[in-house]
């Protein structure tokens, strides 16, 4: 529960600050109203002023915003809050400048546990005895966990796409019957293939969700921008341009994250006046949205990296297992060299699980870098798992001819 509140406050910090800055009311007065629109987990304004509020479960960024709001409330001057927001936006700008380096580190991490390690440790263990399969599975699982954890660090959490509804993950249950069918008909790598096909419905749903959330952010900025350039009553301009039918639309639960900050900030202005604040709201919303667009643009290449890595992973295991016929005859020289063919056979029995786990790792890493949400791996799993399966099939088919088998 406390961890959930921390993540929620980290995501809400920038939106809350933008709403407070755009509202003509004092920050804590605005917060009191906002507690009815999804910010009810935050401390009561009276507790903040008295210093009795418990802030330990909130993120550092949210604590900075609330400290600035209290200082602005007590002084009657917005400067303390504006300074906090400027500092946070400067931090985000610095994060953008280092995103390429962070993504490179994440890619190196994934590569280490999906391709670099199998080339050395797994191949050696498979040839000299058992344990290669267990090592490959362990390394792939460690890579998966690290990709998930590092994903929260690479991409600024507050810029991530809001999570889709849990029910959109239900189609993933298709993986089970697909696996049983593919396994019954002896399809190559049935688990990997079932992951690629079974995750497709959720991938389509989550892609639509992501594009929809991006459109909402654009629409929210358009609402603020149209209101900011209005001469006279901004509400009448929004209605005349067909952007709004009633002010209550701004309170719709469909607005989340940055779009919620824009629409609630606009709501505060339409409700309490202070039209001069609209220009400032437009400026801040536009800056944050441009940050998001640039981050997504910079991370687009990571999907290409993931597909290349998928090809490398599939080729590595095809090569390792493809040399098995060379040792099929056995012989005294194998005994002297310490080579044991049973290690390769053990690895072959588990290779489907290994490749599946590596595909999941690559999908999580890509979702972390592109969306800032590891659980959106479903968007990339069909492509990556499908790529691993295809490259594995082709490489396994070509290996006998390459070694003269």
SVG drawing of the C-alpha trace seen along z (x, -y; Angstrom):
<svg xmlns="http://www.w3.org/2000/svg" viewBox="-22 -40 65 84">
<polyline fill="none" stroke="black" stroke-width="0.4" points="0.0,0.0 2.8,-2.4 4.7,-1.5 1.6,-2.1 1.2,-5.6 4.8,-6.4 4.5,-5.5 1.2,-7.4 2.7,-10.5 5.7,-10.3 3.4,-10.3 1.1,-13.0 3.8,-15.5 4.2,-17.4 0.4,-17.4 -0.4,-18.7 2.2,-21.5 0.8,-22.5 -2.7,-22.7 -1.7,-24.7 0.3,-27.2 -2.6,-27.7 -5.3,-28.1 -6.1,-31.7 -6.5,-30.4 -3.8,-29.8 -2.1,-26.4 -3.5,-24.6 -7.0,-26.0 -6.6,-24.4 -5.4,-21.1 -8.5,-21.0 -10.7,-21.0 -8.5,-18.5 -8.8,-16.0 -12.3,-15.3 -10.9,-14.5 -8.4,-11.8 -5.8,-13.4 -7.5,-12.2 -4.5,-10.2 -2.5,-13.4 -2.4,-14.9 -5.1,-17.4 -4.0,-21.0 -4.6,-21.9 -2.2,-19.2 0.4,-20.5 0.3,-24.0 0.4,-22.8 3.4,-20.5 1.6,-17.3 1.2,-15.8 2.9,-12.4 4.9,-12.6 7.2,-9.6 5.2,-7.5 5.3,-10.1 8.0,-10.5 10.7,-13.1 9.4,-15.0 5.9,-15.2 7.3,-16.4 9.1,-19.2 5.9,-20.3 3.9,-20.2 6.7,-22.1 6.6,-24.8 2.8,-24.9 2.9,-25.4 5.5,-28.2 3.4,-29.9 0.3,-29.6 2.0,-31.1 3.6,-33.9 0.8,-34.6 3.4,-34.5 3.6,-31.8 7.4,-32.2 8.4,-29.3 6.1,-26.9 7.3,-28.2 11.0,-27.7 10.2,-24.1 8.6,-23.4 11.5,-25.0 14.0,-22.9 12.0,-19.7 11.7,-20.6 15.4,-21.3 16.0,-17.8 13.8,-16.2 15.6,-18.1 18.9,-16.8 17.4,-13.3 16.5,-13.7 20.1,-14.6 21.4,-11.4 18.6,-9.1 20.8,-7.8 23.5,-6.8 21.0,-5.1 19.4,-3.2 22.8,-2.0 23.5,-0.7 20.2,1.1 20.9,2.6 24.3,3.8 22.7,5.3 20.2,7.2 22.8,8.3 25.0,9.7 22.3,12.0 20.8,13.0 23.7,13.5 27.2,12.7 26.8,15.1 25.5,18.1 28.4,17.8 30.9,18.4 29.4,20.1 26.5,22.1 28.4,23.4 31.2,24.6 29.0,26.3 26.9,28.0 30.1,29.5 31.9,30.5 28.9,31.9 25.5,30.9 24.1,27.7 24.2,25.6 20.4,25.4 20.0,24.5 22.6,21.7 21.0,20.4 17.6,20.3 19.0,18.6 20.8,16.0 17.8,15.3 15.6,14.9 18.1,12.6 18.2,10.5 14.4,10.4 14.3,9.1 17.0,6.6 15.4,5.3 12.2,4.8 13.9,3.0 16.2,0.9 13.2,0.0 11.8,-2.1 15.1,-4.1 15.8,-4.6 12.5,-6.3 11.1,-9.2 8.2,-7.5 5.9,-10.6 6.3,-10.6 5.2,-7.0 1.9,-6.1 -0.9,-5.5 -1.4,-1.8 -4.2,0.0 -7.1,1.7 -6.2,5.1 -8.8,6.9 -6.9,6.1 -4.3,8.7 -6.9,11.5 -6.3,12.5 -2.8,13.6 -4.5,16.8 -4.6,17.9 -1.0,18.8 -2.0,22.0 -4.3,23.6 -2.0,22.5 0.9,24.2 -1.0,27.4 -2.1,27.4 1.4,26.6 3.0,29.2 0.5,31.9 1.4,31.3 5.1,31.2 5.6,27.7 9.2,26.3 9.5,24.3 5.8,24.5 6.1,22.3 7.9,19.5 5.4,19.6 2.4,19.6 3.8,16.5 4.2,14.7 0.6,15.6 -1.1,15.6 0.1,12.1 -1.1,10.6 -4.7,9.6 -3.3,7.8 -0.6,6.1 -3.3,4.7 -5.3,3.5 -2.4,1.9 -1.1,0.3 -4.6,-1.3 -4.5,-2.3 -1.1,-4.0 -2.0,-5.9 -5.3,-6.9 -3.5,-8.3 -1.1,-10.2 -4.0,-11.7 -5.6,-12.7 -2.4,-14.6 -2.5,-16.4 -6.2,-17.2 -5.7,-18.5 -2.9,-20.8 -5.1,-22.0 -7.9,-22.8 -5.5,-24.9 -3.9,-26.5 -7.2,-27.5 -8.3,-28.9 -5.1,-30.8 -5.3,-32.6 -9.0,-33.5 -10.1,-37.1 -12.8,-37.4 -14.4,-34.3 -12.3,-31.2 -15.2,-28.8 -17.2,-30.4 -14.2,-30.0 -13.8,-26.3 -17.5,-25.7 -17.4,-27.7 -14.4,-25.8 -16.1,-22.5 -13.5,-21.5 -15.8,-21.4 -19.5,-20.9 -19.7,-21.5 -17.2,-22.3 -17.9,-18.9 -16.1,-17.2 -12.9,-18.5 -13.6,-16.4 -14.0,-13.2 -12.0,-10.2 -10.6,-9.6 -8.1,-12.3 -5.0,-10.9 -1.4,-12.0 -0.4,-15.1 -3.8,-15.4 -5.5,-15.4 -3.1,-18.2 -4.1,-20.3 -7.8,-19.8 -8.0,-20.3 -5.9,-23.4 -8.2,-24.7 -11.2,-23.8 -9.8,-25.8 -9.4,-28.9 -12.9,-28.5 -14.4,-28.1 -12.5,-30.8 -11.3,-33.2 -7.7,-34.3 -7.5,-33.9 -4.0,-35.4 -2.8,-32.0 -3.8,-30.1 -0.7,-31.3 1.5,-29.9 -0.4,-26.6 0.0,-26.3 3.7,-26.9 4.3,-24.3 2.0,-21.7 3.7,-22.2 7.2,-21.8 6.3,-18.6 4.6,-17.2 7.6,-18.1 9.8,-16.3 7.7,-13.2 7.8,-13.3 11.5,-13.7 12.0,-10.8 9.8,-8.6 11.7,-9.7 15.1,-8.9 14.0,-5.5 12.4,-4.4 15.7,-2.8 15.6,-0.4 13.0,1.7 15.5,2.2 18.1,3.2 15.7,5.7 15.0,7.4 18.7,7.6 19.4,9.1 16.6,11.6 18.4,12.7 21.7,13.0 20.1,15.1 18.4,17.5 21.6,17.9 23.7,18.6 21.6,21.5 21.2,22.8 25.0,22.9 25.6,24.4 23.1,27.2 23.9,27.5 27.3,29.0 25.8,32.0 26.1,34.3 29.8,33.7 30.0,35.6 27.3,38.1 29.9,40.9 31.7,40.3 35.1,41.7 38.2,41.8 39.2,38.3 36.0,36.9 36.7,38.7 40.2,37.3 38.9,33.8 36.2,34.1 33.4,33.5 30.0,35.0 27.2,35.0 24.6,35.3 25.0,31.6 24.0,30.6 20.9,33.0 19.9,31.5 20.2,28.0 18.1,29.0 15.3,30.2 15.1,26.8 16.0,24.5 12.3,23.6 12.0,22.3 15.3,20.5 14.4,18.7 10.9,17.8 12.5,16.3 14.9,14.3 12.1,13.0 10.2,11.8 13.4,10.1 13.8,8.2 10.1,7.3 10.3,5.9 13.5,3.9 11.9,2.4 8.7,1.5 10.8,-0.1 12.8,-2.2 9.9,-3.1 6.9,-3.5 8.4,-3.8 6.1,-0.9 7.7,2.7 4.2,4.2 3.5,2.9 5.8,5.6 2.7,7.1 3.1,4.4 6.4,5.8 6.2,9.5 4.5,10.7 7.2,9.0 10.2,10.0 9.0,13.6 8.1,14.0 11.5,12.8 13.3,15.2 11.1,18.1 11.8,17.3 15.5,16.8 15.7,20.0 13.9,22.0 16.0,20.6 19.3,21.0 18.5,24.5 17.6,25.4 20.8,24.0 23.2,25.4 23.4,29.0 24.4,27.7 26.9,25.3 28.7,28.1 28.4,30.5 25.8,32.6"/>
</svg>
